[in-house]
């Protein structure tokens, strides 16, 4: 029997999507082949790729002047591709440093050019996000970079900062498709698929078309956005099965009422779980309330009692809830409640929290 998966990624997938893929595994739409066997140059796969792109555009409201790319290398490769393609000498890359993933991006950016931290809440262990008046932008930057949601520290931008006329780049790996956003507010959006879009192995990049030619032509071809744009993500063999699964996940989101429907479900799940944490005498949430993530709920046992946290992880695992151990770099507890996490899963977790707390009192 299936358990409730609270892992941060690879993460829970919609059961309906897994069942659809299972039915089509050996013979995709009477082709006599599995999707994993289809040539990426075939008309069959072309229809799969086109469907995935069209679904991204319709579900997210992506305008025609943006390219939708399906790339490899995970979100981490984008830490390098973005500065290689968008950095302009003499114009620093502005980064709002809000945790581990922006810190890793900064390391890669500094290998390409000058990087400037617009703001950082590191001294507060990244338990909150900077306010607008804390942002110290460069006078003339190559772009502004941020992570919309932080899986490790459990923060999420409720509203995105105003960057005026700057190019805005966003790592949305852990909250893409979870809430309504205005794509026009961004110039480049990227996301690893393994949290809200599909299986690991494919990265979604949405980039304003006039930016794909910005990078120098002497960087390796496979790292140029212009090359992937020109070849419609078929410059080399793409992650075909991952793209197919993305299409199925996007179909599922469409059937759930689109992103508006998903946002309502995610708000309900997050409110229920945070309410249980706030009312608990054993657990607490360390993240600043207005910056709490609705995707990755960080919580701890009071007094940061490590032994009790480990005991709770074991207790919940035995009750059929996995992936609740916090990231190795920060410890604590973490429940990732992405789109595919059902409400009943969150209720089961809350039930385990209450029973464990009662047990500890005894």
C-alpha positions as CSV (number, residue, x, y, z in Angstrom):
1,X,0.0,0.0,0.0
2,X,1.2,3.6,-0.7
3,X,2.3,5.8,2.2
4,X,2.2,9.6,2.6
5,X,5.4,11.0,1.1
6,X,6.6,14.3,2.6
7,X,10.1,14.2,1.0
8,X,11.4,17.5,-0.4
9,X,12.3,16.0,-3.8
10,X,12.0,13.7,-5.6
11,X,8.6,14.1,-4.2
12,X,5.1,12.7,-4.2
13,X,3.4,12.4,-7.6
14,X,-0.4,12.5,-8.3
15,X,-1.7,8.9,-8.2
16,X,-3.8,9.5,-11.2
17,X,-0.7,10.5,-13.2
18,X,1.2,7.4,-12.1
19,X,-1.8,5.2,-13.0
20,X,-2.1,6.8,-16.5
21,X,1.6,6.3,-17.1
22,X,1.4,2.7,-15.9
23,X,-1.4,2.0,-18.4
24,X,0.6,3.5,-21.2
25,X,4.0,2.1,-20.2
26,X,4.2,-0.7,-22.7
27,X,2.2,0.8,-25.6
28,X,1.8,4.5,-25.8
29,X,-1.4,5.3,-27.8
30,X,-1.2,2.3,-30.0
31,X,2.3,3.1,-31.2
32,X,3.5,-0.3,-30.2
33,X,6.2,1.3,-28.1
34,X,6.8,2.7,-24.7
35,X,7.4,6.4,-24.4
36,X,10.9,5.5,-23.2
37,X,11.5,3.8,-26.6
38,X,10.2,6.6,-28.9
39,X,12.7,8.4,-31.0
40,X,13.0,12.0,-29.9
41,X,12.8,12.9,-33.6
42,X,9.6,11.0,-34.2
43,X,6.2,12.6,-34.8
44,X,4.9,10.7,-31.8
45,X,7.4,12.4,-29.4
46,X,7.0,15.7,-31.2
47,X,3.3,15.6,-30.2
48,X,4.3,14.8,-26.6
49,X,6.7,17.7,-26.5
50,X,4.2,20.1,-28.1
51,X,1.5,19.0,-25.6
52,X,3.8,19.6,-22.6
53,X,4.7,23.1,-23.9
54,X,1.1,24.0,-24.7
55,X,0.0,22.9,-21.2
56,X,2.7,25.0,-19.6
57,X,1.6,28.0,-21.6
58,X,-2.1,27.5,-20.9
59,X,-1.9,26.6,-17.2
60,X,0.7,29.3,-16.3
61,X,-0.5,31.9,-18.7
62,X,2.9,32.1,-20.5
63,X,2.8,34.8,-23.2
64,X,3.9,34.1,-26.8
65,X,7.0,36.2,-26.4
66,X,8.5,33.7,-23.9
67,X,10.2,30.5,-24.9
68,X,9.4,27.3,-23.0
69,X,12.4,25.0,-22.8
70,X,12.9,21.5,-21.4
71,X,16.5,21.1,-20.4
72,X,18.8,18.8,-18.5
73,X,21.3,19.2,-15.7
74,X,18.8,20.0,-13.0
75,X,18.2,23.4,-11.5
76,X,21.8,23.4,-10.4
77,X,23.0,23.7,-14.0
78,X,21.0,26.9,-14.3
79,X,23.2,28.4,-11.6
80,X,25.9,28.4,-14.3
81,X,23.8,28.8,-17.5
82,X,22.1,32.0,-16.3
83,X,25.3,34.0,-15.7
84,X,27.0,32.5,-18.8
85,X,24.1,33.8,-20.9
86,X,22.9,36.9,-19.1
87,X,25.9,38.4,-17.5
88,X,27.2,41.7,-19.1
89,X,30.7,42.7,-18.1
90,X,30.8,45.7,-15.9
91,X,27.2,45.1,-14.7
92,X,27.0,43.1,-11.5
93,X,24.6,40.2,-10.9
94,X,22.3,41.2,-8.1
95,X,21.3,38.3,-5.8
96,X,18.8,38.3,-2.9
97,X,20.4,35.8,-0.6
98,X,17.7,33.8,1.2
99,X,19.3,30.5,1.9
100,X,21.3,27.5,0.7
101,X,20.1,27.5,-3.0
102,X,20.9,31.2,-3.5
103,X,24.2,30.7,-1.8
104,X,25.0,27.9,-4.3
105,X,24.0,30.1,-7.2
106,X,26.3,32.9,-5.9
107,X,29.2,30.5,-5.9
108,X,28.7,29.7,-9.6
109,X,28.0,33.3,-10.6
110,X,31.2,34.5,-9.1
111,X,33.1,32.2,-11.5
112,X,31.6,34.2,-14.4
113,X,31.6,37.8,-13.2
114,X,30.9,40.2,-10.4
115,X,28.2,39.3,-8.0
116,X,26.5,41.6,-5.5
117,X,24.3,40.6,-2.6
118,X,21.3,42.9,-2.6
119,X,20.3,41.7,0.9
120,X,20.8,38.7,3.1
121,X,19.1,37.3,6.2
122,X,21.9,34.9,7.0
123,X,22.5,36.4,10.5
124,X,18.9,35.3,11.3
125,X,19.5,31.8,10.0
126,X,17.3,32.7,7.0
127,X,14.2,32.4,9.1
128,X,12.7,35.4,7.3
129,X,12.9,37.2,3.9
130,X,14.2,40.7,3.4
131,X,11.7,43.5,3.2
132,X,11.6,45.8,0.2
133,X,13.4,48.6,2.0
134,X,16.3,46.3,2.8
135,X,17.0,45.6,-0.8
136,X,20.1,47.5,-2.0
137,X,20.1,47.1,-5.8
138,X,23.0,48.0,-8.0
139,X,22.6,51.1,-10.1
140,X,23.0,49.1,-13.3
141,X,22.9,45.3,-13.0
142,X,22.9,42.4,-15.4
143,X,19.9,40.9,-13.7
144,X,18.3,40.4,-10.3
145,X,18.2,36.8,-9.0
146,X,16.0,35.3,-6.3
147,X,14.5,31.9,-5.1
148,X,10.8,32.1,-4.7
149,X,10.6,29.4,-2.1
150,X,13.3,27.9,0.1
151,X,13.0,24.1,0.7
152,X,15.6,24.0,3.5
153,X,14.6,27.0,5.6
154,X,10.9,27.0,4.8
155,X,10.4,30.5,3.6
156,X,8.4,31.8,0.6
157,X,7.9,35.2,-0.9
158,X,4.2,36.1,-0.3
159,X,4.7,38.9,-2.8
160,X,7.7,39.3,-5.1
161,X,10.0,42.3,-4.6
162,X,9.8,45.3,-6.9
163,X,12.9,45.4,-9.1
164,X,11.8,48.3,-11.4
165,X,13.4,48.0,-14.8
166,X,15.8,45.2,-13.9
167,X,15.8,41.8,-15.5
168,X,14.3,39.4,-12.9
169,X,15.4,35.8,-12.7
170,X,13.6,33.4,-10.4
171,X,14.4,29.9,-9.2
172,X,10.9,28.4,-8.7
173,X,11.9,24.8,-8.3
174,X,9.9,24.2,-5.2
175,X,6.7,26.2,-5.7
176,X,6.1,26.5,-9.4
177,X,2.5,25.7,-10.4
178,X,1.4,26.0,-6.7
179,X,0.0,29.5,-6.9
180,X,-1.0,32.1,-9.4
181,X,1.8,34.3,-10.6
182,X,2.2,36.9,-13.4
183,X,4.8,35.5,-15.7
184,X,5.3,39.0,-17.2
185,X,6.8,40.0,-13.9
186,X,9.8,37.8,-14.6
187,X,12.3,37.6,-17.5
188,X,13.5,34.1,-16.7
189,X,11.9,31.4,-14.6
190,X,13.4,28.0,-14.0
191,X,12.4,24.9,-12.0
192,X,13.7,21.4,-11.5
193,X,10.7,19.1,-12.2
194,X,11.0,16.7,-9.2
195,X,8.8,18.7,-6.8
196,X,5.7,20.0,-8.5
197,X,6.1,19.1,-12.2
198,X,7.2,15.5,-12.6
199,X,10.1,13.2,-12.1
200,X,13.7,14.3,-11.7
201,X,15.8,14.6,-14.9
202,X,14.1,17.6,-16.7
203,X,14.3,21.3,-15.9
204,X,11.7,23.7,-17.1
205,X,13.0,27.1,-18.3
206,X,10.7,30.0,-19.3
207,X,12.7,32.8,-20.8
208,X,11.8,36.0,-22.6
209,X,12.6,35.4,-26.3
210,X,14.6,38.5,-26.7
211,X,17.0,37.3,-24.0
212,X,18.0,34.0,-25.7
213,X,20.6,35.7,-27.9
214,X,22.1,37.8,-25.2
215,X,24.9,35.4,-24.3
216,X,28.3,35.2,-26.1
217,X,28.5,32.6,-28.9
218,X,31.8,31.2,-27.6
219,X,30.3,29.4,-24.7
220,X,29.6,25.7,-25.3
221,X,26.6,25.1,-27.5
222,X,24.8,22.9,-25.1
223,X,24.9,25.8,-22.5
224,X,23.4,28.4,-24.9
225,X,19.8,29.3,-24.5
226,X,19.8,30.3,-28.2
227,X,20.7,26.8,-29.3
228,X,18.0,25.2,-27.2
229,X,15.4,27.8,-28.4
230,X,16.3,27.3,-32.0
231,X,16.1,23.6,-31.7
232,X,13.0,23.6,-29.6
233,X,14.7,21.7,-26.8
234,X,15.9,19.0,-29.3
235,X,19.5,20.0,-29.8
236,X,20.5,16.7,-28.1
237,X,18.4,13.8,-26.9
238,X,16.1,15.4,-24.3
239,X,14.7,13.6,-21.1
240,X,11.8,12.2,-23.1
241,X,10.0,10.3,-20.4
242,X,10.3,13.3,-18.0
243,X,8.7,15.6,-20.5
244,X,5.9,13.1,-21.1
245,X,5.3,12.9,-17.3
246,X,5.3,16.7,-17.1
247,X,2.5,16.7,-19.7
248,X,0.5,14.3,-17.6
249,X,1.0,16.3,-14.4
250,X,-0.1,19.5,-16.2
251,X,-3.2,17.7,-17.5
252,X,-3.9,16.7,-13.8
253,X,-3.5,20.3,-12.7
254,X,-5.8,21.4,-15.4
255,X,-8.4,18.9,-14.2
256,X,-8.0,20.2,-10.6
257,X,-9.2,23.6,-11.6
258,X,-5.9,24.9,-12.9
259,X,-3.5,26.9,-10.7
260,X,-6.4,28.7,-9.1
261,X,-7.7,25.4,-7.9
262,X,-4.2,24.2,-6.8
263,X,-3.6,27.4,-4.9
264,X,-6.9,27.0,-2.9
265,X,-6.0,23.4,-2.0
266,X,-2.4,24.4,-1.0
267,X,-3.7,27.2,1.1
268,X,-6.0,24.8,2.9
269,X,-3.3,22.2,3.6
270,X,-0.8,24.8,4.8
271,X,-3.3,26.6,7.1
272,X,-4.3,23.3,8.7
273,X,-0.8,22.1,9.3
274,X,0.5,25.5,10.6
275,X,-2.5,25.8,12.9
276,X,-1.7,22.4,14.4
277,X,1.9,23.4,15.0
278,X,1.0,26.7,16.5
279,X,-1.5,25.1,18.9
280,X,0.9,22.3,19.9
281,X,2.7,22.3,23.3
282,X,5.5,20.1,21.8
283,X,6.1,21.5,18.3
284,X,6.8,25.0,17.1
285,X,7.5,26.8,13.8
286,X,10.7,28.9,13.7
287,X,10.0,30.7,10.5
288,X,8.6,34.3,10.5
289,X,4.9,34.0,10.1
290,X,4.5,36.2,7.0
291,X,7.3,34.3,5.2
292,X,6.1,30.8,6.0
293,X,6.3,28.5,3.0
294,X,3.1,26.7,1.9
295,X,5.2,24.0,0.2
296,X,7.9,23.2,2.8
297,X,6.7,23.4,6.4
298,X,9.6,23.6,8.8
299,X,8.9,22.8,12.5
300,X,10.8,21.6,15.5
301,X,10.3,20.1,18.9
302,X,10.5,22.9,21.5
303,X,14.0,23.5,22.9
304,X,15.2,21.9,19.7
305,X,15.2,18.5,21.4
306,X,17.0,16.4,18.8
307,X,16.3,13.0,20.4
308,X,12.6,13.7,20.5
309,X,12.7,14.9,16.8
310,X,14.3,11.7,15.8
311,X,11.8,9.7,17.8
312,X,8.9,11.5,16.1
313,X,10.4,10.8,12.6
314,X,10.5,7.1,13.5
315,X,7.0,7.2,15.0
316,X,5.5,8.9,11.9
317,X,7.4,6.6,9.6
318,X,5.8,3.6,11.3
319,X,2.4,5.3,10.9
320,X,2.9,5.5,7.2
321,X,4.4,9.0,6.7
322,X,7.9,9.3,5.3
323,X,10.4,12.1,4.6
324,X,9.8,14.2,7.7
325,X,13.5,14.6,8.7
326,X,14.8,18.1,8.2
327,X,17.6,18.8,5.8
328,X,20.9,17.5,7.0
329,X,22.4,21.0,7.1
330,X,19.8,22.4,9.6
331,X,18.2,19.4,11.3
332,X,14.7,19.6,12.7
333,X,11.6,18.5,10.9
334,X,10.1,19.2,7.5
335,X,6.9,18.3,5.8
336,X,6.8,19.1,2.1
337,X,3.2,19.5,1.0
338,X,3.5,20.0,-2.7
339,X,0.6,20.0,-5.1
340,X,0.3,16.2,-5.1
341,X,0.2,15.8,-1.3
342,X,-3.5,15.1,-0.6
343,X,-5.3,16.8,2.2
344,X,-5.8,13.4,3.9
345,X,-2.0,13.1,4.1
346,X,-1.7,16.3,6.0
347,X,-4.5,15.2,8.3
348,X,-2.7,11.9,8.9
349,X,0.5,13.8,9.8
350,X,-1.4,16.1,12.2
351,X,-3.0,13.0,13.8
352,X,0.5,11.5,14.3
353,X,1.8,14.8,15.8
354,X,-1.1,14.8,18.3
355,X,-0.7,11.2,19.3
356,X,3.1,11.5,19.7
357,X,2.6,14.6,21.8
358,X,0.1,12.8,24.0
359,X,2.5,9.8,24.3
360,X,5.4,12.1,25.4
361,X,3.2,13.7,28.1
362,X,2.6,10.2,29.5
